[in-house]
Amino acid sequence: MTADGHQRGAPHIRLEGVELRYGDTLVQRDLDFEIRRGDVFVIMGGSGCGKSTVMRALTGLLEPRAGRILLGEDSLWELPPAGRNELMRRNGVMYQSGALWSSMTLEENICLPLEQYTSLSPRQVRAIAEYKLALVGLAGYGDYYPSEISGGMRKRVGVARAMALDPDTLYFDEPSAGLDPLSARRLDELILELRDSLGTTMVVITHELDSIFTIADDSVFLDAETKTMLATGNPRDLREQSPVPQVRAFLTRGEVDLGGAETASPA
Amino acid sequence: MTAPTAPPTLALRVEDDTATLVLGGRWRLREHLPEVEDAHRLLDEQAPDATRLRFDATELSDWDSGLVTFIAGLGHACAGRSLALDPDGLPEGLRSLLGMAREVPEPTSEGHAMQPTPSFLTRLGSDALDLTQSTGEIITFFGEGAIAVRRLLQGRARFRRTDLWLIVQESGADALPIVGLVSFLVGMILGYIGDQQLAQFGAQIYVADLVGLATVIQMGALITAIVLAGRTGAAFAARIGTMQVNEEIDALRTLGISPMEFLVLPRMLALIAMTPLLAIYADLLGILGGAFVGTVVGGLTLSAYITETRLAIGWNHIIQGLIAATVYGAIVAASGCLRGMQCGRSAAAVGEATTSAVVTAIVFIVIAAAVLTILFDAIGLS
């Protein structure tokens, strides 16, 4: 059972035949997979395969050209804008760069969603913001501006802001990108701790193998060449058993022979 | 091995149907390297019937990608003249670099490499489509703007009041020095030209009428608007454009907060409120500039100048100026915010958005000035 009373492992988000395009350019098609409640679900694939685009569709920023995205029983893109906004408020998103609002202090960044969508008093809002900052290891940094802290800290504040409204689902866009190994590891641990304590569904976009094997319960592999998903399942199982050579090659850093192509050595 | 400083050399040795290219000296990018055509000339002259090309690199002192490119170019050319290229004589590192370059996959048809230059008709069609899309975006922008204004009137608009006050300060109070300086100088210029012309008829006192009316009806608002377009409109576009690049606007949208309400509305409100106030200030400074010239150059007394100005200017003129300033303020804010919201996701796009915001604002300010002049005349306000 999760903190918000839902059954862990129950279906949470489902994609049915989703096709995504930018203008006329096809990004991904025929996406069919399910994300279970309380899972850490990884969307993986090589650079440029459309991972972030899938996240944009899941978070209500890009309308699919075909197919449906179901959040529980609700079809995200078939709802009127007000209903969609309501559903989106149940999401928290941590962007690759943190995407903190640069004109606001860290505390104000976290307070804004609370001020907009709750009737809490200013004192309560500040207390929650301080707590969320402490949760990501940044207690006492509330008065700093985003430009005054490091990239890794900005990402952690991004997590704190994404958690401001205690969302059902947290999305992470390349959380480890640009971080040193220790900071990346700490962020992975934070993702697992939050999932374990709050039962929040975590959707993580990444191509960092260490991170994938550390955190993922389930995953989908997107392919840039065929522009569709090639596999879904636990990444450790996929590494050992996937019938698709590209998936095993990705998960073993190219140690699998892709039908005659030269085998790349590990980096 | 030749001396390390020896220049790159190229020679050909022929045995039966095999030509051997002898490479010597420093084959580095900073040297004056032989061209692939030089090798061709040697082959044409000394071994036109050769079917195999080998290399002798024993005289080569050092090399870099200059030699790799040369050999790769030679490889392409050899394929065209049925000459088999045998790379065995080349240094091992060079052979592996050549192999790596060959393994790079060709760009797919959906890639962007080597797009042919589009024809005039293609460009015309593409521009027309861009215009249609841009028009659609502008209509959407104003549609969303209208919704935001309705929510504001209903008291449901979501934006931070502190942001509004900050923008009011940045676009209003902080603009006082530059608006004041430019208005004073333009007032002086108007006064000086007026004085020179009117002095011919001994009518210098009418310099006060000329400067006062021109400033209050049009110039004060126009100067304020153009200064704001360059100063505040550009800042709006750059700020919102940078937020677009940093995904800050996506972060607002995913929270269900409309960027139109949160970012655009306070900027529109601030400029619509501030531009008329700045225009009044510009009017006063412009008149002061005219008075400075009228008294110092034209020899008028300050009291006579002020009395004449008060007689010349009516409430109708002041109202015209204020209406114009309000419209110009809305144009500057809308142009800055629109271009910022349309901004792409790169640093170059922010620069383009900023430039475009200023150009759009100035063009529409001038169009609005013309339309308002005709309108005021039609309704008898002038």
Interface residues (C-beta under 8 A of the other chain):
Chain A: T25 R56 T59 G60 L61 N85 E86 M88 R89 N91 V93 Y95 Q96 S97 A99 L100 W101 S102 S103 L112 P113 Q116 Y117 R161 E262
Chain B: E103 E110 R158 R160 D163 L166 T242 M243 N246 E247 E248 D250 A251 L252 R253 T254 L255 G256 I257
